[in-house]
Amino acid sequence: MTAFLNPLVHVSPGLAYVVIFGLVFAEAALFVGFVLPGETACLIGGVLCATGRLHLAVLLPLVVVAAIVGDSVGYEVGRLSGPSLLRTRLLRRYTQRIEGAQRTLRERGRWAVFFARFTAFLRAVMPGLAGMSRMPYGRFLVFNAAGGIVWGVGVTLLGYFAGASYNGLAHLLGQISALLAIVVVGGALIVWWRRRRRSKSPENNTAGR
């Protein structure tokens, strides 16, 4: 994907802004964040700001707006046609991972929306799953916007301060994202295990009688 985005370094600033906005927007809006490199686009956008080709004051709000609006579209798509989308050939390949994301959403609710922004796969599917589960849009928007701001500003600034070494940074960011995903899923499993243990405790069985 980095090779796919390398031409951004050579295109006009206006086109670079459009491409970066489109990739960040499409990640969740179209359920294809695991094939469209929105995060890498932000990194390269930050690099272009460091070289003076783009302006950080323009790119930062552009990325944040694209993230929030794209997730909102993804939420609406999930609300209106989520189950049918899950049956498509593309998403059927990720059935187990989507089921894991659904469990995370059930266990962590609104915080799952926030933390999903920091892992590529969850970033792509969580808005649609939130819409499918009928999470109130106002609640979704608050945590989605918070995640979009932290993620958009943070990733773009990483690219900005890294300068031309964005290849190594992209690899490091991928490792950090994977670790965060493990922490989130692990937390959800701990909550599930504790609830299950409480439901099977003698006190609860006695109360049930």
C-alpha positions as CSV (number, residue, x, y, z in Angstrom):
1,M,0.0,0.0,0.0
2,T,2.9,2.4,0.6
3,A,4.0,1.8,-3.0
4,F,0.4,2.6,-4.1
5,L,0.6,6.0,-2.3
6,N,4.2,7.0,-3.3
7,P,2.8,9.1,-6.3
8,L,1.3,11.4,-3.7
9,V,4.8,12.8,-3.2
10,H,4.8,14.0,-6.8
11,V,1.3,15.2,-7.5
12,S,0.0,18.7,-7.1
13,P,-0.9,19.9,-3.5
14,G,-4.6,20.2,-4.4
15,L,-4.8,16.6,-5.7
16,A,-2.8,15.3,-2.7
17,Y,-5.4,16.9,-0.4
18,V,-8.3,15.3,-2.4
19,V,-6.7,11.8,-2.4
20,I,-5.9,11.9,1.3
21,F,-9.4,13.1,2.2
22,G,-10.9,10.4,0.0
23,L,-8.9,7.5,1.4
24,V,-9.6,8.5,5.0
25,F,-13.3,9.0,4.3
26,A,-13.6,5.7,2.4
27,E,-12.1,3.5,5.1
28,A,-15.3,3.2,7.1
29,A,-17.8,4.7,4.8
30,L,-17.3,1.8,2.3
31,F,-16.3,-1.0,4.8
32,V,-13.0,-1.3,3.0
33,G,-10.4,0.1,5.4
34,F,-8.5,-3.1,5.4
35,V,-7.6,-2.6,1.7
36,L,-7.6,1.2,1.5
37,P,-4.6,2.8,3.3
38,G,-6.2,5.8,5.1
39,E,-3.6,5.6,7.9
40,T,-0.7,5.5,5.5
41,A,-2.2,8.4,3.6
42,C,-2.2,10.5,6.8
43,L,1.4,9.6,7.4
44,I,2.5,10.6,3.9
45,G,0.4,13.7,4.2
46,G,2.3,14.6,7.4
47,V,5.6,14.0,5.5
48,L,4.5,16.3,2.7
49,C,3.7,19.0,5.3
50,A,7.2,18.5,6.7
51,T,8.7,19.1,3.3
52,G,6.5,22.2,2.7
53,R,4.4,20.7,-0.1
54,L,1.3,20.7,2.0
55,H,0.1,22.9,4.9
56,L,-0.4,21.3,8.3
57,A,-3.1,23.8,9.2
58,V,-5.1,22.6,6.2
59,L,-4.4,18.9,6.4
60,L,-5.2,18.3,10.1
61,P,-8.8,19.5,10.0
62,L,-9.2,17.9,6.6
63,V,-8.2,14.5,8.0
64,V,-10.3,14.8,11.1
65,V,-13.4,15.8,9.1
66,A,-12.9,13.0,6.6
67,A,-12.6,10.5,9.5
68,I,-15.7,11.7,11.3
69,V,-17.9,12.0,8.2
70,G,-16.7,8.7,6.8
71,D,-17.5,6.9,10.0
72,S,-20.9,8.6,10.1
73,V,-21.6,7.3,6.6
74,G,-20.4,3.9,7.6
75,Y,-22.7,4.0,10.6
76,E,-25.7,4.8,8.4
77,V,-24.8,2.1,5.9
78,G,-24.6,-0.4,8.7
79,R,-28.0,0.8,10.1
80,L,-29.7,0.5,6.7
81,S,-28.1,-2.5,5.1
82,G,-25.5,-4.0,7.5
83,P,-26.7,-7.7,7.5
84,S,-26.7,-7.8,3.7
85,L,-23.2,-6.3,3.5
86,L,-21.9,-9.0,5.9
87,R,-23.0,-11.6,3.3
88,T,-20.9,-10.1,0.5
89,R,-17.9,-12.1,-0.7
90,L,-15.4,-9.5,0.5
91,L,-16.7,-9.4,4.1
92,R,-17.4,-13.2,4.4
93,R,-13.6,-13.7,4.3
94,Y,-13.4,-11.8,7.6
95,T,-16.3,-13.5,9.4
96,Q,-14.4,-14.5,12.5
97,R,-12.8,-11.1,12.9
98,I,-16.1,-9.3,12.4
99,E,-17.7,-11.6,15.1
100,G,-14.8,-10.6,17.4
101,A,-15.5,-6.9,16.7
102,Q,-19.2,-7.5,17.5
103,R,-18.3,-9.0,20.8
104,T,-16.0,-6.1,21.6
105,L,-18.8,-3.7,20.7
106,R,-21.3,-5.5,23.0
107,E,-18.8,-5.7,25.9
108,R,-17.3,-2.2,25.7
109,G,-20.0,-0.2,23.9
110,R,-19.1,3.4,23.2
111,W,-15.5,2.9,24.2
112,A,-15.2,0.2,21.5
113,V,-16.0,3.0,19.0
114,F,-13.2,5.2,20.3
115,F,-10.5,2.5,20.5
116,A,-11.5,1.0,17.1
117,R,-10.2,4.1,15.4
118,F,-6.6,2.9,16.2
119,T,-6.7,-0.5,14.5
120,A,-7.1,-0.8,10.7
121,F,-9.7,-3.6,10.6
122,L,-11.8,-2.3,13.5
123,R,-11.6,1.2,12.0
124,A,-13.2,-0.1,8.9
125,V,-16.0,-2.2,10.4
126,M,-16.9,-0.7,13.8
127,P,-19.0,2.2,12.5
128,G,-21.1,-0.1,10.4
129,L,-21.5,-2.6,13.3
130,A,-22.5,0.3,15.6
131,G,-25.2,1.3,13.2
132,M,-26.3,-2.3,12.8
133,S,-26.6,-2.7,16.5
134,R,-28.7,0.5,16.7
135,M,-26.4,2.3,19.0
136,P,-27.9,5.9,19.4
137,Y,-26.2,8.1,16.8
138,G,-25.5,10.9,19.3
139,R,-23.5,8.6,21.6
140,F,-21.7,7.1,18.6
141,L,-20.9,10.6,17.2
142,V,-19.3,11.8,20.5
143,F,-16.9,8.8,20.8
144,N,-16.3,8.6,17.1
145,A,-15.4,12.3,16.9
146,A,-13.1,11.9,19.9
147,G,-11.3,9.0,18.3
148,G,-11.2,10.7,14.9
149,I,-9.5,13.8,16.4
150,V,-6.9,11.9,18.4
151,W,-6.2,9.5,15.6
152,G,-6.2,12.1,12.8
153,V,-4.0,14.6,14.5
154,G,-1.7,12.0,16.1
155,V,-1.0,10.0,12.9
156,T,-0.5,13.1,10.8
157,L,1.8,14.6,13.3
158,L,3.8,11.4,13.4
159,G,4.3,11.7,9.7
160,Y,5.2,15.4,10.1
161,F,7.9,14.8,12.7
162,A,9.2,11.7,11.0
163,G,10.0,13.6,7.8
164,A,11.0,11.3,5.0
165,S,11.3,8.1,7.0
166,Y,7.6,7.3,6.8
167,N,8.3,3.7,5.7
168,G,9.8,2.8,9.0
169,L,7.2,4.8,10.8
170,A,4.4,3.0,9.1
171,H,5.8,-0.4,10.2
172,L,6.2,0.9,13.8
173,L,2.6,2.2,13.8
174,G,1.3,-1.1,12.5
175,Q,3.0,-2.9,15.5
176,I,1.6,-0.4,17.9
177,S,-1.9,-0.8,16.4
178,A,-1.6,-4.6,16.7
179,L,-0.6,-4.3,20.3
180,L,-3.6,-2.0,21.0
181,A,-5.9,-4.4,19.3
182,I,-4.7,-7.2,21.6
183,V,-5.2,-5.1,24.7
184,V,-8.8,-4.1,23.6
185,V,-9.8,-7.7,22.7
186,G,-8.1,-9.0,25.9
187,G,-10.0,-6.5,28.0
188,A,-13.3,-7.6,26.4
189,L,-12.5,-11.2,27.1
190,I,-11.7,-10.5,30.7
191,V,-15.0,-8.6,31.2
192,W,-16.9,-11.5,29.5
193,W,-15.2,-14.1,31.7
194,R,-15.9,-12.2,34.9
195,R,-19.6,-11.8,34.0
196,R,-19.8,-15.5,33.2
197,R,-18.2,-16.4,36.4
198,R,-20.6,-14.2,38.4
199,S,-23.6,-15.7,36.6
200,K,-22.4,-19.2,37.7
201,S,-21.6,-18.3,41.3
202,P,-23.5,-20.2,44.1
203,E,-25.0,-16.9,45.3
204,N,-26.6,-16.3,41.9
205,N,-27.8,-19.9,41.6
206,T,-29.4,-19.7,45.1
207,A,-31.0,-16.4,44.2
208,G,-32.4,-18.0,41.1
209,R,-34.2,-20.6,43.2
